[in-house]
Amino acid sequence: MAMRRAVTMWRKLSWALLGVGTLLIGGAGGAVEAPVPLVAKDKKVDWWFVYKFNSSNFKGCGPDSGARTCPFGGVLNRKAGANFSQQFAFATSDSSKLASGKGCLGMNTGDPVGATFDQIYHGSPFFIIWNDQFYGDPKIKACGRSGNCTDHWGHSKGMLAWNEQGDGLIMQVTTPSWPGAGSARHPRKAGNTLGCVSTQNNLNNAQHFFALKLDKSGVLAVLKALVNASVVTDPKNQQIARLGGPADIEAEAEKLGVKVKSEDILVTKLSTDVTMISKPSSLNVPPWQMLSAKLGGISERAATWWASPQIFSTTKTTIVRCWSGELKARNLKRGAVEIAKTGTWQKKTIGLIGGQNHAKVGVAKSGDRPLTIFGDLNQQGTINPPKCERSQNGRGGLFFIVESKELFDTMTDLLDGEREPVRQK
């Protein structure tokens, strides 16, 4: 214990000395400014959502995007040609109607992803990054040679950052292998700019990003949810972790990077309009049916990486025998879960299944609340034995549920299209 305290104190001192020029805002005695979601440089919001399109209909960066650069490290993949997309639509707490973005997502400080990440990467907050697909940079022992952690780890990706007081933000992402470093002081060999990563970054498929402002209690709640979901990280690796701040936050962050045996579904209200739900990997149930039950049995329309082993559309009367833990003990009822195969943007049909869409988004289809859902988990697995632990059934992850009428209406329009039929499988 004494050795652990000494290492922790030395780590804090090292970071403090490196960042002494930027730690204090407003001169001596000033407080460290908390990292917050930015829709552009210095433009703060409580939350933002970004949907990055696939390359089938929205290739490259679009018109008037300017030069593609790599401000967070890496090299442009010239061989990719137009087989990528960094065009996007976004919404914010200040303007929650989904609208087209400008520029090449993540490559400058003029868009939500680039601006928000820049304040962390070129600043001095505490942070932790998790991703089950780092592809070996950084190396995670549990992931083996492939650098891809499956085997009942959390299928979750993102970044949490906070200041000395514990206030900060979470940024949920769906991109494999990004981000893979949290500070310019510990750069990543594979590159750390969206679109400039040498390992597989999956920019030909659609992805989503969601950032939310948090107070200290919110940061602590997110850490508990991440522990519960068994996310892949290493709190001792300075490339993806810098721990500090309030003692309870640091202690919770140090628990990360371990598979837990919990079957508890954690539900936390993070703000007046955002709720977080954490699914543990040990609870072997279909993820979006679980979510429906925890949201009071609402029906949903979901767009995920829908590929083998598929969970087909279900109704509220579909038999689901992969049902355990509190879901079974309390006999929680499910609504219908509809698989979105296509959607619409700017009068173009967009594909929403595996090989087209790697985002995990959904909307409520019943009830009187305008709910939009941003998740970590795909509708892959099974609803009936054998092998209830199969695929995403046996993975952990988070869901963020946003209650906003404008966001809901425009996301419903985005996901409007063909659906997969109901099948008992």
C-alpha positions, 0 to 999 in steps of 0.5 A, a space after each residue: 500500500 505504501 509503495 502504491 501511494 508513492 507511485 501515485 504521488 510521483 505520477 501526479 508530481 510528474 504530470 504537474 511539473 510537465 503541465 505547470 504552465 497550463 494548469 492554472 486559469 486566471 493566474 495564481 490561485 485560479 481553479 483548473 478549468 473543467 473540460 467540457 463538450 465543445 461544438 467548435 473551439 471555445 463554444 461550450 454546450 452541455 452535450 452534442 451528438 455527431 453521426 458520421 456517414 458512410 462512404 457509399 453516399 457521402 464520400 470523403 469530406 464533402 465540398 469546401 472542407 479545406 485541407 485534410 490534416 493530422 493535428 493529433 498525430 498520424 499520416 493521411 492514408 492516400 491509398 484510401 482514395 475516396 473510400 472513406 467518409 468524414 462528412 457528418 450531421 450533428 446536434 447540440 443541447 443548444 440546437 438539438 435539431 440534427 443538421 449537416 456539419 462542415 469540414 472533415 470531422 475530427 481534423 481541426 477545432 471547427 467541429 465537435 469531435 476535433 474541438 472537444 478532443 483538442 482541449 484534452 489532448 493539448 491540455 492538462 486534464 486527468 483522463 482515461 480512454 477505453 477501447 476494445 479494438 486498440 489493435 496493439 497500440 497501446 498494447 493491452 495484455 488481455 487482448 493478445 496478439 490481435 489487439 482486439 479484446 472480445 471474450 466477454 469484455 465490454 464492447 465499449 469505446 470512449 474517453 472520460 476527462 476531469 479536473 482537480 474538482 472532478 468536473 468534466 465530460 464523457 465522449 462516447 465513440 464507436 470508432 475502432 482504434 480511435 482515440 488511442 492516446 489522451 495527451 500530446 506528451 505521450 503520442 501514439 505511434 499508430 497516429 491519433 487523428 481521426 482519418 490518420 490512424 495506420 491501424 484499421 479505423 473503419 471510416 468507410 462505415 458510419 460511426 457515432 460520437 456523443 459528448 456530455 458535460 458532467 459534474 463530479 458526481 456524474 464523473 464518478 457515476 460514469 466510472 462506476 458504469 465503466 467498471 460494471 461494463 468491464 471496459 478495456 483499458 489500462 489505468 497504469 498506461 500513461 498513453 491512455 490514462 492520467 489519474 488524479 483529482 478527488 480521491 474517490 474518482 481516482 480510486 474508482 478509475 484504478 478499478 478499470 481494466 478488469 472483467 467483473 462478475 456483476 449482473 447488475 444493470 446500473 441506471 443513473 440520471 446524469 442530467 435533466 435530459 440524459 440517463 445512462 444505463 450500464 449493461 454488465 458482460 456477465 448478464 447474458 441477454 440481448 442488449 436492446 431487449 434489455 434496454 427496452 425492459 429497463 426503459 419501462 417496456 418501450 418499443 425501439 427502432 435500432 441501427 447498429 452493426 447488424 451482422 452475423 449472428 443477427 438478432 432479428 426484429 422482435 415484437 413485445 410477444 416474441 419469446 425471449 428465453 435468454 433472460 436472466 438476473 433482475 430482468 427475469 427475477 422481476 419479470 420485466 416486460 419488453 417492447 418491440 425492437 425493430 431492426 432498421 436496415 435503411 434510413 434517409 438523409 438529404 433525400 438519399 437512402 443510407 444503409 444501416 446494417 453491418 458493412 455500412 453502419 458501425 454506429 449504435 443509435 436508436 429511437 423510442 417507438 412507443 410511449 410519450 417521451 421523445 427518447 433518442 438512444 446512443 449505445 455501445 452494443 450491437 443487435 448481435 447474439 441470440 434471444 434463445 438458448 443455446 449459447 445465451 452468452 453469444 456475441 453482444 449478449 455476453 459483452 458489456 457496454 453503456 447506453 445514453 438516453 437523451 430526452 429532446 423533442 427536436 433531436 428525437 424528431 430528426 433522428 426518427 427521420 434519419 432512421 426512417 426506412 426499411 426494417 428487418 422482418 420479425 423472426 423467431 430465432 
